[in-house]
């Protein structure tokens, strides 16, 4: 709908994510996913005296059929369902917003 551009930006949805959804769609265009949103607040606590020396965020999408999208640089896939970002001297500029699409057709 009209809000998709904002959602796409908030969760850094890329063309690969969109293609993965499209592959699962039936003839009517319906994809078998249920959405979950997770927000991890970093900015309200960003008044620390210094940066975060070692910051690691691990995200597990739960099942290989599920999809996940979030903004982050240097994201590494560290397991079949697990993604991780690690930063040194990290100063949060924004909160972390995660979009999980849970597959429910099987």
N, CA and C atoms as an extended XYZ file, in Angstrom:
318
Properties=species:S:1:pos:R:3:atomname:S:1:resname:S:1:resid:I:1 pbc="F F F"
N         0.798       -1.183        0.000 N   UNK     1
C         0.000        0.000        0.000 CA  UNK     1
C         0.848        1.256        0.000 C   UNK     1
N         0.252        2.331        0.393 N   UNK     2
C         0.920        3.630        0.400 CA  UNK     2
C         2.047        3.708        1.422 C   UNK     2
N         2.005        2.876        2.448 N   UNK     3
C         3.027        2.936        3.491 CA  UNK     3
C         4.249        2.073        3.177 C   UNK     3
N         4.229        1.308        2.079 N   UNK     4
C         5.336        0.401        1.781 CA  UNK     4
C         6.691        1.102        1.651 C   UNK     4
N         6.800        2.257        0.991 N   UNK     5
C         8.114        2.907        0.919 CA  UNK     5
C         8.722        3.178        2.303 C   UNK     5
N         7.905        3.574        3.261 N   UNK     6
C         8.409        3.826        4.618 CA  UNK     6
C         8.835        2.524        5.291 C   UNK     6
N         8.066        1.459        5.087 N   UNK     7
C         8.410        0.146        5.651 CA  UNK     7
C         9.705       -0.357        5.024 C   UNK     7
N         9.818       -0.202        3.721 N   UNK     8
C        11.009       -0.639        2.991 CA  UNK     8
C        12.257        0.061        3.521 C   UNK     8
N        12.147        1.339        3.788 N   UNK     9
C        13.277        2.099        4.319 CA  UNK     9
C        13.580        1.717        5.769 C   UNK     9
N        12.549        1.593        6.579 N   UNK    10
C        12.730        1.293        8.007 CA  UNK    10
C        13.439       -0.039        8.222 C   UNK    10
N        13.104       -1.049        7.411 N   UNK    11
C        13.656       -2.391        7.582 CA  UNK    11
C        14.720       -2.739        6.539 C   UNK    11
N        15.116       -1.766        5.716 N   UNK    12
C        16.139       -1.973        4.676 CA  UNK    12
C        15.805       -3.175        3.791 C   UNK    12
N        14.567       -3.234        3.349 N   UNK    13
C        14.119       -4.314        2.474 CA  UNK    13
C        14.759       -4.118        1.107 C   UNK    13
N        15.439       -5.170        0.631 N   UNK    14
C        16.101       -5.074       -0.667 CA  UNK    14
C        15.393       -5.963       -1.691 C   UNK    14
N        15.888       -5.937       -2.921 N   UNK    15
C        15.235       -6.688       -3.992 CA  UNK    15
C        15.320       -8.194       -3.756 C   UNK    15
N        16.382       -8.673       -3.123 N   UNK    16
C        16.494      -10.098       -2.813 CA  UNK    16
C        15.407      -10.553       -1.857 C   UNK    16
N        15.110       -9.733       -0.864 N   UNK    17
C        14.043      -10.028        0.098 CA  UNK    17
C        12.697      -10.056       -0.621 C   UNK    17
N        12.478       -9.075       -1.490 N   UNK    18
C        11.223       -9.010       -2.246 CA  UNK    18
C        11.071      -10.219       -3.178 C   UNK    18
N        12.171      -10.644       -3.803 N   UNK    19
C        12.122      -11.824       -4.681 CA  UNK    19
C        11.806      -13.089       -3.884 C   UNK    19
N        12.384      -13.204       -2.688 N   UNK    20
C        12.120      -14.375       -1.844 CA  UNK    20
C        10.641      -14.460       -1.481 C   UNK    20
N        10.023      -13.322       -1.220 N   UNK    21
C         8.582      -13.299       -0.929 CA  UNK    21
C         7.797      -13.695       -2.179 C   UNK    21
N         8.165      -13.109       -3.312 N   UNK    22
C         7.442      -13.362       -4.564 CA  UNK    22
C         7.489      -14.841       -4.955 C   UNK    22
N         8.591      -15.528       -4.671 N   UNK    23
C         8.722      -16.953       -5.008 CA  UNK    23
C         7.691      -17.811       -4.284 C   UNK    23
N         7.237      -17.362       -3.137 N   UNK    24
C         6.300      -18.156       -2.335 CA  UNK    24
C         4.841      -17.831       -2.633 C   UNK    24
N         4.602      -16.778       -3.395 N   UNK    25
C         3.223      -16.316       -3.631 CA  UNK    25
C         2.447      -17.293       -4.514 C   UNK    25
N         1.170      -17.434       -4.210 N   UNK    26
C         0.301      -18.257       -5.049 CA  UNK    26
C        -0.186      -17.421       -6.239 C   UNK    26
N        -1.071      -17.983       -7.029 N   UNK    27
C        -1.530      -17.293       -8.243 CA  UNK    27
C        -2.226      -15.973       -7.957 C   UNK    27
N        -2.825      -15.841       -6.797 N   UNK    28
C        -3.508      -14.585       -6.458 CA  UNK    28
C        -2.544      -13.529       -5.914 C   UNK    28
N        -1.255      -13.917       -5.739 N   UNK    29
C        -0.272      -12.984       -5.214 CA  UNK    29
C        -0.103      -13.054       -3.709 C   UNK    29
N        -0.823      -13.970       -3.069 N   UNK    30
C        -0.774      -14.114       -1.611 CA  UNK    30
C         0.459      -14.920       -1.203 C   UNK    30
N         1.284      -14.376       -0.329 N   UNK    31
C         2.467      -15.067        0.187 CA  UNK    31
C         2.160      -15.596        1.591 C   UNK    31
N         2.599      -16.824        1.905 N   UNK    32
C         2.235      -17.481        3.160 CA  UNK    32
C         3.090      -17.061        4.358 C   UNK    32
N         3.051      -15.795        4.699 N   UNK    33
C         3.853      -15.297        5.814 CA  UNK    33
C         3.000      -14.499        6.790 C   UNK    33
N         3.413      -14.551        8.033 N   UNK    34
C         2.843      -13.696        9.069 CA  UNK    34
C         3.965      -12.762        9.516 C   UNK    34
N         3.672      -11.478        9.618 N   UNK    35
C         4.691      -10.483        9.967 CA  UNK    35
C         4.850      -10.340       11.472 C   UNK    35
N         6.095      -10.124       11.878 N   UNK    36
C         6.420       -9.761       13.258 CA  UNK    36
C         7.449       -8.635       13.178 C   UNK    36
N         7.284       -7.643       14.028 N   UNK    37
C         8.208       -6.518       14.071 CA  UNK    37
C         8.840       -6.476       15.451 C   UNK    37
N        10.138       -6.283       15.476 N   UNK    38
C        10.863       -6.155       16.741 CA  UNK    38
C        11.658       -4.860       16.672 C   UNK    38
N        11.555       -4.058       17.699 N   UNK    39
C        12.354       -2.831       17.785 CA  UNK    39
C        13.229       -2.920       19.023 C   UNK    39
N        14.497       -2.658       18.828 N   UNK    40
C        15.466       -2.684       19.912 CA  UNK    40
C        15.950       -1.248       20.101 C   UNK    40
N        15.575       -0.653       21.211 N   UNK    41
C        15.859        0.763       21.446 CA  UNK    41
C        17.316        0.947       21.870 C   UNK    41
N        18.032        1.714       21.091 N   UNK    42
C        19.429        2.040       21.396 CA  UNK    42
C        19.626        3.523       21.653 C   UNK    42
N        18.804        4.344       21.017 N   UNK    43
C        19.067        5.784       21.026 CA  UNK    43
C        18.738        6.470       22.338 C   UNK    43
N        17.709        6.019       23.065 N   UNK    44
C        17.387        6.711       24.322 CA  UNK    44
C        18.462        6.485       25.369 C   UNK    44
N        19.206        5.417       25.221 N   UNK    45
C        20.317        5.168       26.132 CA  UNK    45
C        21.632        5.670       25.573 C   UNK    45
N        21.569        6.423       24.501 N   UNK    46
C        22.787        6.845       23.816 CA  UNK    46
C        23.478        8.022       24.484 C   UNK    46
N        23.109        8.313       25.708 N   UNK    47
C        23.782        9.410       26.409 CA  UNK    47
C        24.871        8.868       27.331 C   UNK    47
N        25.459        7.731       26.922 N   UNK    48
C        26.582        7.192       27.669 CA  UNK    48
C        27.753        8.156       27.563 C   UNK    48
N        28.662        8.033       28.491 N   UNK    49
C        29.834        8.908       28.497 CA  UNK    49
C        30.730        8.640       27.290 C   UNK    49
N        30.752        7.394       26.838 N   UNK    50
C        31.591        7.031       25.689 CA  UNK    50
C        30.808        6.094       24.774 C   UNK    50
N        31.452        5.685       23.708 N   UNK    51
C        30.841        4.730       22.785 CA  UNK    51
C        30.780        3.345       23.438 C   UNK    51
N        30.053        2.433       22.802 N   UNK    52
C        30.011        1.043       23.261 CA  UNK    52
C        31.261        0.370       22.708 C   UNK    52
N        32.126       -0.078       23.585 N   UNK    53
C        33.414       -0.638       23.161 CA  UNK    53
C        33.232       -1.826       22.221 C   UNK    53
N        32.393       -2.773       22.608 N   UNK    54
C        32.143       -3.963       21.785 CA  UNK    54
C        30.643       -4.227       21.768 C   UNK    54
N        30.033       -4.073       20.605 N   UNK    55
C        28.591       -4.271       20.451 CA  UNK    55
C        28.352       -5.413       19.475 C   UNK    55
N        27.562       -6.401       19.891 N   UNK    56
C        27.192       -7.515       19.024 CA  UNK    56
C        25.687       -7.697       19.088 C   UNK    56
N        25.070       -7.790       17.933 N   UNK    57
C        23.644       -8.072       17.834 CA  UNK    57
C        23.489       -9.343       17.013 C   UNK    57
N        22.824      -10.337       17.589 N   UNK    58
C        22.566      -11.599       16.903 CA  UNK    58
C        21.065      -11.741       16.707 C   UNK    58
N        20.671      -12.039       15.487 N   UNK    59
C        19.258      -12.195       15.144 CA  UNK    59
C        19.058      -13.595       14.584 C   UNK    59
N        18.115      -14.318       15.168 N   UNK    60
C        17.790      -15.671       14.711 CA  UNK    60
C        16.366      -15.656       14.157 C   UNK    60
N        16.217      -15.989       12.895 N   UNK    61
C        14.893      -15.961       12.269 CA  UNK    61
C        14.072      -17.210       12.576 C   UNK    61
N        14.647      -18.169       13.294 N   UNK    62
C        13.895      -19.294       13.825 CA  UNK    62
C        13.763      -20.511       12.931 C   UNK    62
N        13.617      -20.324       11.641 N   UNK    63
C        13.423      -21.429       10.699 CA  UNK    63
C        13.995      -20.987        9.357 C   UNK    63
N        14.581      -21.907        8.634 N   UNK    64
C        15.191      -21.544        7.351 CA  UNK    64
C        14.166      -21.041        6.337 C   UNK    64
N        12.892      -21.371        6.520 N   UNK    65
C        11.840      -20.906        5.602 CA  UNK    65
C        11.378      -19.491        5.918 C   UNK    65
N        11.721      -18.993        7.099 N   UNK    66
C        11.348      -17.636        7.487 CA  UNK    66
C        12.274      -16.634        6.818 C   UNK    66
N        11.839      -15.388        6.759 N   UNK    67
C        12.643      -14.317        6.177 CA  UNK    67
C        12.862      -13.233        7.224 C   UNK    67
N        14.002      -12.554        7.134 N   UNK    68
C        14.303      -11.467        8.064 CA  UNK    68
C        14.939      -10.322        7.289 C   UNK    68
N        14.603       -9.098        7.690 N   UNK    69
C        15.222       -7.917        7.097 CA  UNK    69
C        15.402       -6.856        8.173 C   UNK    69
N        16.583       -6.240        8.173 N   UNK    70
C        16.894       -5.164        9.112 CA  UNK    70
C        18.072       -4.381        8.564 C   UNK    70
N        18.259       -3.181        9.076 N   UNK    71
C        19.350       -2.327        8.625 CA  UNK    71
C        20.592       -2.594        9.471 C   UNK    71
N        21.704       -2.709        8.814 N   UNK    72
C        22.967       -2.889        9.510 CA  UNK    72
C        24.077       -3.058        8.497 C   UNK    72
N        25.237       -2.554        8.807 N   UNK    73
C        26.369       -2.744        7.907 CA  UNK    73
C        27.233       -3.873        8.452 C   UNK    73
N        27.807       -4.630        7.548 N   UNK    74
C        28.662       -5.733        7.955 CA  UNK    74
C        27.912       -6.924        8.519 C   UNK    74
N        26.670       -7.135        8.084 N   UNK    75
C        25.876       -8.268        8.573 CA  UNK    75
C        26.487       -9.564        8.041 C   UNK    75
N        26.675      -10.529        8.947 N   UNK    76
C        27.219      -11.830        8.563 CA  UNK    76
C        26.216      -12.917        8.921 C   UNK    76
N        26.092      -13.886        8.034 N   UNK    77
C        25.278      -15.063        8.332 CA  UNK    77
C        26.187      -16.027        9.083 C   UNK    77
N        25.858      -16.300       10.346 N   UNK    78
C        26.727      -17.123       11.189 CA  UNK    78
C        26.136      -18.504       11.459 C   UNK    78
N        24.959      -18.776       10.931 N   UNK    79
C        24.306      -20.072       11.068 CA  UNK    79
C        23.180      -20.158       10.063 C   UNK    79
N        22.517      -21.311        9.962 N   UNK    80
C        21.446      -21.476        8.979 CA  UNK    80
C        20.308      -20.465        9.136 C   UNK    80
N        20.079      -20.002       10.356 N   UNK    81
C        18.992      -19.050       10.613 CA  UNK    81
C        19.469      -17.817       11.372 C   UNK    81
N        20.775      -17.689       11.546 N   UNK    82
C        21.320      -16.677       12.449 CA  UNK    82
C        22.187      -15.667       11.708 C   UNK    82
N        21.962      -14.393       12.034 N   UNK    83
C        22.714      -13.289       11.446 CA  UNK    83
C        23.300      -12.455       12.572 C   UNK    83
N        24.457      -11.841       12.309 N   UNK    84
C        25.128      -11.107       13.380 CA  UNK    84
C        25.827       -9.862       12.830 C   UNK    84
N        25.780       -8.811       13.632 N   UNK    85
C        26.575       -7.615       13.372 CA  UNK    85
C        27.420       -7.354       14.613 C   UNK    85
N        28.650       -6.948       14.383 N   UNK    86
C        29.572       -6.648       15.474 CA  UNK    86
C        30.237       -5.315       15.170 C   UNK    86
N        30.209       -4.435       16.150 N   UNK    87
C        30.828       -3.120       15.982 CA  UNK    87
C        31.773       -2.846       17.148 C   UNK    87
N        32.808       -2.099       16.867 N   UNK    88
C        33.744       -1.635       17.884 CA  UNK    88
C        33.580       -0.129       18.013 C   UNK    88
N        33.618        0.359       19.248 N   UNK    89
C        33.432        1.792       19.525 CA  UNK    89
C        32.155        2.311       18.855 C   UNK    89
N        31.078        1.617       19.109 N   UNK    90
C        29.785        1.862       18.467 CA  UNK    90
C        29.030        2.994       19.149 C   UNK    90
N        28.594        3.961       18.353 N   UNK    91
C        27.742        5.051       18.830 CA  UNK    91
C        26.416        4.926       18.075 C   UNK    91
N        25.343        4.473       18.742 N   UNK    92
C        24.062        4.276       18.056 CA  UNK    92
C        23.522        5.579       17.472 C   UNK    92
N        23.146        5.523       16.201 N   UNK    93
C        22.542        6.665       15.528 CA  UNK    93
C        21.032        6.512       15.420 C   UNK    93
N        20.563        5.254       15.503 N   UNK    94
C        19.129        4.985       15.450 CA  UNK    94
C        18.857        3.636       16.101 C   UNK    94
N        17.590        3.378       16.380 N   UNK    95
C        17.194        2.107       16.968 CA  UNK    95
C        17.280        1.004       15.910 C   UNK    95
N        17.276       -0.242       16.359 N   UNK    96
C        17.287       -1.378       15.444 CA  UNK    96
C        15.848       -1.854       15.261 C   UNK    96
N        15.404       -1.903       14.016 N   UNK    97
C        14.065       -2.380       13.681 CA  UNK    97
C        14.206       -3.627       12.823 C   UNK    97
N        13.547       -4.700       13.244 N   UNK    98
C        13.680       -5.999       12.589 CA  UNK    98
C        12.315       -6.443       12.082 C   UNK    98
N        12.274       -6.870       10.828 N   UNK    99
C        11.069       -7.435       10.236 CA  UNK    99
C        11.289       -8.932       10.070 C   UNK    99
N        10.432       -9.724       10.699 N   UNK   100
C        10.463      -11.180       10.549 CA  UNK   100
C         9.195      -11.621        9.835 C   UNK   100
N         9.362      -12.434        8.812 N   UNK   101
C         8.226      -13.031        8.127 CA  UNK   101
C         8.253      -14.524        8.427 C   UNK   101
N         7.248      -14.979        9.174 N   UNK   102
C         7.134      -16.380        9.560 CA  UNK   102
C         6.293      -17.133        8.542 C   UNK   102
N         6.866      -18.173        7.986 N   UNK   103
C         6.155      -18.992        7.004 CA  UNK   103
C         5.171      -19.896        7.737 C   UNK   103
N         3.930      -19.951        7.283 N   UNK   104
C         2.938      -20.754        7.994 CA  UNK   104
C         2.194      -21.757        7.119 C   UNK   104
N         2.644      -22.004        5.920 N   UNK   105
C         1.901      -22.882        5.008 CA  UNK   105
C         2.286      -24.349        5.102 C   UNK   105
N         3.284      -24.689        5.900 N   UNK   106
C         3.729      -26.089        5.949 CA  UNK   106
C         3.712      -26.626        7.348 C   UNK   106
